[in-house]
Amino acid sequence: MKQTHRATKFTTVLLALAVLFSFGTAALAADGEGVTSDAEKTLTVDAAGEEYATIQSAIDYISQQEDKENWTINVKGGEYGRFTVLGGLNGLTVQAAENESVIIKTLDGSAAPAEVSGGFPDTGGISVRDAVGVTIKGFNITMGNVTTPWHFAAISNYSESGVNGNGLTVEECTISGNGSMHGVFINTGTTEWNVRNCTFENIDEAISLYGDGTLMQGAEVTGNTFKNCSFALHGYYGGTGEAGVLTFAGNTVYGTEELRSKIVVQDQTNTGAIKVDVRDNILNNAIVGLVNLREDGENMSDVLGSNTMNAGSFYVEAVEPGTIDFYTSYQAPENGAGYWVLNENNFDNPEFVDYVRELVETANIEHQKVLNITVDDEGELIKTFTWFKDALYWESIGTGDLTVSKTVEGTGGDKEKEFTFTVTLNDKYITGTYGDMIFKDGVATFTLKHGESVKAVGLPEGIEYTVSESGAEGYTVTADGETGAIVAGETAEAVFVNHMDIVDPEPEDPKPEEPDTKPETPSGDENVPQTGDENSMAVWTVLLIAAGAVLAGTSVVMVKRKKD
């Protein structure tokens, strides 16, 4: 009986504890805390649900906890206002829930979601204060029409206190603007940051860097798409020491013929504050401009050779005065044709505009793909790219190809013989390697045998050509397409056919037939007997009789008979 009583009391205690636990949980839910009970420190935000209705309310809750680090906020689908990541929330991840479409409105004139102070002013969008290692992921961020103050941005760690949110990472976001302001703003003092797999559209500066007195330690801009942004990346670093690398790789950049999209990075005071690695990008009407980054180890890649430079794209090296012999070098890709365009409306330097115009005109006449702008007068350098980034463009034009082929026909054609060909262009400034042909002053020479062909690749559209052959003596030569003009996107063909047949020699005349009768003996000796003469026959008879007598041992006396 005592055991039964003790069991009953134990059961009662368990029931009481369960009631208390249930009441406490209900109270927390009623209080709107919405904290999950697992150890992952994860909150869920749902604009239409009973949990946190705003992202800021979830952030405010975390900031009140003793352990503020490494929390995760999952945001369900819907439309939300901007938010501010407060100090101390290191390692925070704010992300769209899986397979959810989350829209966040920025630069729309809405009130600041957190307290604004002199050290941490309102930035108009998602703001990260002095929290380290924050990740913003998976959002569709729209930008309104508010354009002031100058540091407004869709996502920013801007501050005026000297303390910033270092290690900021933005991933898998789409940020859409209206042609103005900043997409992601990286503030002075930020030594490490990343922007990965995002899409930026219609923004003045998609990623903007301000690194006064700051030494770069490492950053990645990888896998992003930039559409119709004046700058895909723009900024500088200015510290001293052993710099890390800013990697701009695997991105796709789309500018327009009217406004090129620019990737511009500068070592602010030429002190080795940053290294850059620009590679494996696809550039369309885009410019890569590196300023004060020509020293060994500062530029980690061959920009022209390491990126796909499509139409209208080119590379610029620029150096602040007094560091090297030239100030600015504009460089077009080798695998294309085009010309330089000076937009004088964007070149607000009338003192030097005539000089630069003359350089551009000469470069275009001579098809120069490298245009160096140095000095007008000794010791005076001309600022072009660093001040006027949209003043000088490379305008791509269409290109076409030319194929020359050889065929040898006929019983007498020598299919191992090499014939010499010359391609002459009507532009003597075409010099260099174009596919299989090497031109010098507009002329290329090569040899072909039967069944061989060569192809010139990337000749400028409109160029006229003439193809001629030598060494074909004795052949009948048929040529098709030996003259013409290059058409963009097409391959012209010059086809040469040489024909020769073996001719059999004429037979010799046959010998004349022997006549049936013997020819008469020519006259001239009276003592020579004539064939068929009776007197001759008598002589021969006497001679034979005499010969016989000699052989018989008798004498034969020849008596001449006297006539009566």
C-alpha positions in Angstrom: 0.0 0.0 0.0 2.8 2.4 0.8 4.4 1.7 -2.6 1.1 2.5 -4.4 0.7 5.7 -2.5 4.2 6.8 -3.4 3.6 6.1 -7.1 0.4 8.2 -7.0 2.2 11.1 -5.5 5.0 10.8 -8.1 2.4 10.8 -10.9 0.8 13.9 -9.5 4.1 15.8 -9.4 4.8 14.9 -13.1 1.3 16.2 -14.1 1.9 19.5 -12.2 5.3 20.0 -14.0 3.7 19.3 -17.4 1.0 21.9 -16.7 3.6 24.5 -15.6 5.7 23.8 -18.8 2.7 24.1 -21.0 1.7 27.4 -19.3 5.1 28.8 -19.7 5.3 27.9 -23.4 1.9 29.4 -24.0 2.9 32.6 -22.2 6.0 32.9 -24.4 4.0 32.5 -27.5 1.4 35.0 -26.3 4.3 37.4 -25.6 5.2 37.2 -29.2 8.8 35.8 -28.6 8.6 33.0 -31.2 11.9 31.4 -30.2 12.5 27.9 -31.4 13.5 25.4 -28.8 16.4 23.8 -30.7 20.0 24.8 -30.2 20.5 26.3 -33.7 19.3 29.7 -32.6 17.0 30.1 -35.6 14.1 32.6 -35.8 11.3 32.6 -38.5 9.8 35.8 -39.9 6.4 35.7 -41.5 4.6 38.8 -42.6 1.3 37.0 -42.7 1.8 34.7 -39.7 1.7 35.0 -35.9 5.5 34.9 -35.5 7.8 37.8 -36.2 6.1 40.1 -38.7 9.2 42.1 -39.5 12.8 41.3 -39.9 13.8 44.1 -37.6 11.7 42.7 -34.7 13.6 39.4 -34.9 16.9 41.3 -34.9 15.8 43.4 -31.9 15.0 40.1 -30.0 18.5 38.7 -30.7 20.1 41.9 -29.6 18.5 41.5 -26.2 20.0 38.0 -25.6 23.1 37.3 -23.7 24.4 35.2 -26.6 24.0 37.4 -29.7 26.3 35.5 -32.1 25.7 33.1 -35.0 21.9 33.3 -35.2 19.9 32.7 -38.3 16.7 34.4 -39.4 14.6 32.7 -42.1 12.2 35.0 -43.9 9.1 33.5 -45.5 7.7 34.8 -48.7 6.2 38.3 -48.9 7.1 42.0 -49.0 9.2 43.6 -46.1 10.7 46.9 -45.2 14.4 47.5 -44.7 16.3 46.6 -41.6 19.4 47.4 -39.5 21.8 44.7 -38.1 22.7 46.0 -34.7 26.1 45.9 -33.1 27.4 42.6 -31.6 25.3 40.3 -33.8 28.4 38.7 -35.2 27.9 35.8 -37.6 24.2 36.6 -38.2 22.6 35.2 -41.3 19.4 36.8 -42.6 18.0 34.9 -45.6 15.0 34.1 -47.6 13.5 30.8 -46.5 14.0 28.0 -49.0 11.9 28.3 -52.2 10.4 31.6 -50.9 10.2 34.9 -52.8 11.1 37.7 -50.5 10.9 41.4 -51.6 12.7 44.0 -49.5 12.0 47.7 -50.3 14.9 50.2 -49.9 15.5 53.9 -50.7 11.8 54.4 -50.6 11.8 57.3 -48.0 10.6 55.0 -45.2 11.7 55.8 -41.6 14.9 54.3 -40.3 14.1 50.9 -38.7 16.6 51.4 -35.9 18.0 54.3 -33.9 20.0 56.8 -36.0 23.0 58.5 -34.5 26.0 60.5 -35.7 28.1 57.5 -35.7 25.6 55.3 -37.5 23.5 57.5 -39.8 20.6 56.3 -41.8 21.7 54.7 -45.1 18.3 54.3 -46.7 18.4 50.5 -47.0 19.7 47.4 -45.3 22.4 48.6 -42.9 25.1 46.6 -41.1 26.6 48.4 -38.1 29.5 47.0 -36.1 28.6 43.3 -36.5 31.3 41.1 -38.0 30.7 38.3 -40.5 27.0 39.1 -41.4 25.4 37.3 -44.4 22.5 38.7 -46.4 21.1 36.0 -48.7 18.4 35.3 -51.2 16.4 38.5 -51.3 14.9 40.5 -54.1 15.9 44.0 -53.1 14.2 47.0 -54.9 15.5 50.6 -54.8 13.3 53.6 -54.7 13.8 57.1 -56.0 15.5 58.6 -52.9 19.0 59.8 -54.0 20.3 61.8 -51.0 22.4 61.7 -49.0 25.3 60.4 -51.1 25.9 57.3 -49.0 22.4 55.8 -49.5 22.6 52.2 -50.7 20.5 49.1 -50.9 23.0 47.3 -48.6 25.6 49.1 -46.7 28.1 49.0 -43.8 28.7 52.7 -43.9 29.4 54.5 -40.7 31.0 57.6 -39.4 32.3 56.2 -36.2 35.3 54.4 -37.4 33.6 51.1 -36.6 32.2 49.0 -39.4 30.6 45.7 -40.2 33.7 43.9 -41.5 33.4 40.6 -43.3 30.0 41.4 -44.9 28.8 38.8 -47.4 25.9 39.3 -49.9 24.8 36.2 -51.7 22.1 35.2 -54.2 20.3 38.5 -54.1 18.7 40.5 -57.0 19.2 44.2 -56.5 17.2 46.5 -58.9 17.5 50.3 -59.1 16.5 53.2 -61.3 19.8 54.3 -62.5 21.1 56.0 -59.4 22.8 55.4 -56.1 24.7 52.3 -54.8 23.8 48.7 -54.7 26.3 47.4 -52.1 28.4 50.0 -50.3 31.6 48.9 -48.7 32.9 51.5 -46.2 36.3 52.6 -45.1 37.9 50.2 -42.7 36.4 47.1 -44.3 39.3 44.7 -45.0 37.3 41.6 -46.0 33.9 41.2 -47.8 32.2 39.1 -50.5 29.5 39.5 -53.1 28.5 36.2 -54.8 26.0 35.0 -57.3 23.9 38.1 -57.3 22.2 40.1 -60.1 22.4 43.9 -60.2 20.3 45.9 -62.6 20.0 49.7 -63.5 22.3 51.0 -60.7 24.9 53.7 -61.0 27.4 51.9 -58.9 26.5 48.2 -58.3 29.4 47.7 -55.8 31.1 50.8 -54.4 34.3 50.8 -52.3 35.6 53.5 -50.1 38.9 52.4 -48.5 40.6 55.5 -47.3 43.7 54.4 -45.4 42.5 50.8 -45.5 44.6 47.8 -46.4 42.8 45.1 -48.4 43.0 41.7 -46.8 40.7 39.7 -49.2 37.4 40.0 -51.1 35.5 38.0 -53.7 33.2 39.3 -56.4 32.2 36.0 -58.2 29.4 34.6 -60.2 27.4 37.8 -60.5 25.5 39.4 -63.3 25.6 43.2 -63.9 23.1 44.7 -66.3 23.0 48.3 -67.4 25.1 49.5 -64.4 27.4 52.4 -65.0 29.9 50.7 -62.7 29.8 47.0 -61.9 32.6 47.7 -59.4 34.1 51.1 -58.4 36.5 52.1 -55.6 39.9 52.2 -54.0 42.0 51.1 -51.1 44.7 53.3 -49.5 46.6 51.5 -46.7 50.2 50.3 -46.5 51.5 46.8 -45.8 51.2 43.4 -47.3 47.9 43.6 -49.2 45.5 40.8 -50.0 43.7 40.1 -53.2 40.4 41.4 -54.6 39.1 38.7 -56.9 36.7 39.7 -59.7 36.0 36.4 -61.5 33.3 34.5 -63.2 31.0 37.5 -63.6 29.0 38.6 -66.6 28.8 42.3 -67.3 26.4 44.0 -69.8 26.9 47.6 -70.7 25.5 49.5 -73.7 27.0 51.3 -76.7 25.9 54.5 -75.1 27.2 53.8 -71.6 29.8 51.2 -71.0 29.8 49.3 -67.7 33.0 49.8 -65.8 35.1 47.7 -63.4 37.5 50.2 -61.9 39.8 49.6 -58.9 42.5 52.0 -57.7 45.4 51.9 -55.3 44.6 55.2 -53.8 48.1 56.6 -53.2 50.1 54.0 -55.1 51.3 52.4 -51.8 50.5 48.7 -52.6 47.2 48.8 -50.6 45.4 46.2 -52.8 46.1 43.4 -55.3 43.5 42.5 -58.0 42.7 39.4 -60.0 40.3 40.1 -62.9 39.7 36.8 -64.8 37.2 34.5 -66.4 34.6 37.2 -66.9 32.3 37.7 -69.9 32.4 41.4 -70.8 29.9 43.1 -73.2 30.4 46.8 -73.8 32.5 46.9 -70.6 35.7 48.4 -69.4 38.3 47.1 -67.0 40.3 50.0 -65.6 43.1 49.5 -63.1 44.8 52.6 -61.6 48.2 52.5 -60.0 48.2 48.7 -60.2 51.0 48.0 -62.8 53.7 47.1 -60.3 54.8 43.4 -60.0 52.3 41.3 -58.1 49.6 44.0 -57.9 47.8 42.9 -61.1 47.5 39.1 -60.9 46.0 38.5 -64.4 46.5 39.3 -68.0 43.2 41.2 -68.3 42.9 41.0 -72.1 43.9 37.4 -72.3 42.1 36.1 -69.2 38.6 37.4 -70.0 36.1 37.1 -72.8 36.2 40.6 -74.3 33.1 40.9 -76.5 31.9 43.9 -78.6 32.8 47.3 -77.2 35.0 46.0 -74.4 38.6 47.0 -73.6 41.2 47.5 -70.9 42.7 50.6 -69.4 45.9 51.0 -67.4 46.2 54.4 -65.7 48.9 55.7 -63.4 48.9 58.8 -61.2 51.5 61.5 -62.4 55.1 60.9 -61.7 55.1 57.1 -61.4 55.9 55.8 -64.9 56.5 57.2 -68.4 52.9 57.2 -69.6 49.7 58.2 -67.8 47.0 56.2 -69.5 47.1 53.2 -71.9 43.9 52.2 -73.7 44.1 48.6 -75.0 41.6 46.9 -77.2 41.5 43.1 -77.5 43.5 41.4 -80.3 40.6 39.2 -81.6 38.5 41.9 -83.0 38.3 45.0 -85.2 37.1 48.5 -84.4 38.2 52.1 -83.8 38.5 54.6 -80.9 35.8 57.2 -80.3 36.4 60.4 -78.4 33.3 61.8 -76.8 34.3 65.4 -76.4 31.2 66.2 -74.3 32.5 63.8 -71.7 36.1 65.0 -71.9 35.9 68.2 -70.0 39.5 69.2 -70.5 39.6 71.8 -73.4 43.2 72.5 -72.9 44.2 69.1 -74.2 41.2 68.0 -76.4 42.9 68.9 -79.7 45.9 66.9 -78.7 43.9 63.8 -77.7 41.7 64.1 -80.8 44.8 64.0 -83.0 46.1 60.9 -81.2 42.7 59.2 -81.7 42.6 60.0 -85.4 46.1 58.7 -86.0 45.4 55.5 -84.1 42.3 54.9 -86.2 44.0 55.4 -89.5 46.8 53.0 -88.5 44.4 50.5 -86.8 46.2 50.9 -83.4 44.7 48.8 -80.7 46.9 50.3 -78.1 46.4 54.1 -77.6 48.9 55.7 -75.1 48.1 59.2 -73.9 51.2 60.7 -72.2 52.3 64.3 -72.3 51.6 67.4 -74.4 54.4 69.4 -73.0 57.3 68.0 -71.1 56.5 67.1 -67.5 52.7 67.7 -68.0 50.5 64.6 -67.9 47.0 64.6 -69.2 44.2 63.2 -67.0 41.9 61.1 -69.1 40.5 57.9 -67.6 40.7 58.7 -63.9 38.7 61.9 -64.4 36.7 61.1 -67.6 35.9 57.4 -67.6 33.3 57.8 -70.4 35.3 60.1 -72.7 37.0 57.5 -74.8 35.5 54.2 -76.0 36.6 51.3 -78.2 33.9 50.9 -80.9 33.8 47.3 -82.2 32.9 46.7 -85.8 31.9 43.5 -87.6 34.5 41.1 -89.0 34.5 38.4 -91.6 36.8 35.7 -92.9 38.5 34.8 -96.2 39.4 31.3 -97.3 41.8 30.6 -100.3 41.8 27.0 -101.6 43.7 25.1 -104.3 42.7 22.1 -106.5 45.0 20.5 -109.2 43.3 18.5 -112.0 44.2 16.7 -115.2 46.5 13.8 -116.2 49.5 16.2 -116.2 48.7 18.0 -113.0 51.4 17.8 -110.3 49.5 17.4 -107.0 52.7 17.8 -104.9 53.7 21.1 -106.5 53.4 24.2 -104.3 51.9 27.3 -105.9 52.5 30.7 -104.4 49.5 33.0 -103.5 49.3 36.6 -102.5 46.4 38.3 -100.8 46.4 42.1 -101.1 44.1 44.3 -99.1 43.1 47.8 -99.9 44.3 48.9 -96.4 48.0 48.9 -95.9 47.7 49.3 -92.2 46.4 45.8 -91.8 49.4 44.1 -90.1 49.5 41.1 -87.9 48.3 37.5 -87.7 44.7 36.9 -88.8 44.1 33.2 -88.5 46.3 31.3 -91.0 47.5 34.4 -92.8 50.2 36.9 -91.6 49.8 40.3 -93.1 52.4 43.0 -93.4 51.2 46.4 -94.7 48.1 44.8 -96.1 49.8 41.9 -97.9 50.0 38.2 -97.0 51.9 35.5 -99.0 51.7 31.7 -98.7 51.9 28.5 -100.7 49.3 25.8 -101.3 49.3 22.3 -102.8 46.4 20.3 -104.2 43.6 20.0 -101.6 45.0 22.6 -99.2 43.5 25.9 -98.0 44.2 28.7 -95.6 41.8 31.0 -93.8 42.2 34.6 -92.7 40.0 35.2 -89.6 38.7 38.5 -88.2 39.3 40.9 -91.1 37.4 44.2 -90.7 34.1 44.4 -92.6 34.3 46.4 -95.8 38.0 45.6 -96.5 38.5 44.8 -100.2 40.9 42.0 -101.2 42.6 40.6 -104.3 44.0 37.1 -104.5 46.6 36.2 -107.1 48.6 33.1 -107.9 52.1 32.5 -109.4 54.0 29.5 -110.4 51.2 28.0 -112.5 52.9 28.2 -115.9 51.6 25.5 -118.3 48.4 25.1 -116.4 44.9 26.4 -117.3 43.9 28.4 -114.2 40.3 29.0 -113.3 39.7 31.3 -110.3 36.4 32.1 -108.6 36.0 34.8 -106.0 39.6 36.1 -106.3 38.4 39.7 -105.7 35.7 41.0 -103.3 35.0 42.7 -100.0 34.7 41.3 -96.5 31.2 41.0 -95.1 30.6 40.9 -91.3 29.8 37.4 -90.1 30.5 35.7 -93.5 33.4 33.8 -95.0 34.5 34.9 -98.5 36.0 32.1 -100.7 38.6 32.4 -103.4 38.8 29.0 -105.2 41.7 28.3 -107.6 41.6 25.2 -110.0 44.7 24.4 -112.1 44.3 22.0 -114.9 46.9 20.2 -117.1 46.7 17.1 -119.4 49.5 15.0 -120.9 49.6 15.3 -124.7 50.9 12.1 -126.7 53.7 12.8 -129.3 52.8 12.6 -133.1 53.9 9.2 -134.8 57.0 9.2 -137.3 56.4 9.0 -141.1 56.6 5.3 -142.4 59.6 4.3 -144.8 58.8 4.4 -148.6 58.1 1.0 -150.3 60.7 -0.6 -152.6 59.8 -0.3 -156.4 58.9 -3.4 -158.4 61.6 -2.8 -161.1 65.3 -2.3 -160.5 66.6 1.2 -161.1 68.7 1.8 -164.3 72.4 1.9 -163.9 73.5 5.5 -164.1 75.5 6.4 -167.2 79.1 7.7 -167.3 81.3 4.6 -167.9 81.1 3.0 -171.4 82.9 -0.2 -170.3 80.3 -1.0 -167.6 78.0 -3.7 -169.0 74.4 -2.9 -169.0 71.9 -5.4 -167.7 70.1 -7.2 -170.6 72.7 -6.1 -173.3 73.4 -8.9 -175.9 77.1 -8.0 -176.3 77.5 -8.1 -172.6 76.0 -11.6 -172.5 78.5 -12.8 -175.2 81.4 -11.4 -173.2 80.3 -13.1 -170.1 80.0 -16.4 -172.1 83.5 -16.2 -173.4 84.8 -15.4 -169.9 83.1 -18.4 -168.5 84.5 -20.7 -171.2 88.0 -19.4 -170.7 87.7 -19.9 -167.0 86.6 -23.4 -167.6 89.5 -24.1 -169.9 92.0 -22.8 -167.4 90.6 -25.2 -164.9 90.8 -28.1 -167.5 94.5 -27.3 -168.4 93.8 -26.1 -172.0 94.5 -22.8 -173.6 91.9 -20.8 -175.1 93.0 -18.4 -177.9 90.9 -15.5 -178.6 91.1 -14.6 -182.4 89.7 -11.5 -183.5 87.9 -12.0 -186.7 88.6 -9.8 -189.5 85.8 -8.5 -191.4 85.5 -9.4 -195.0 
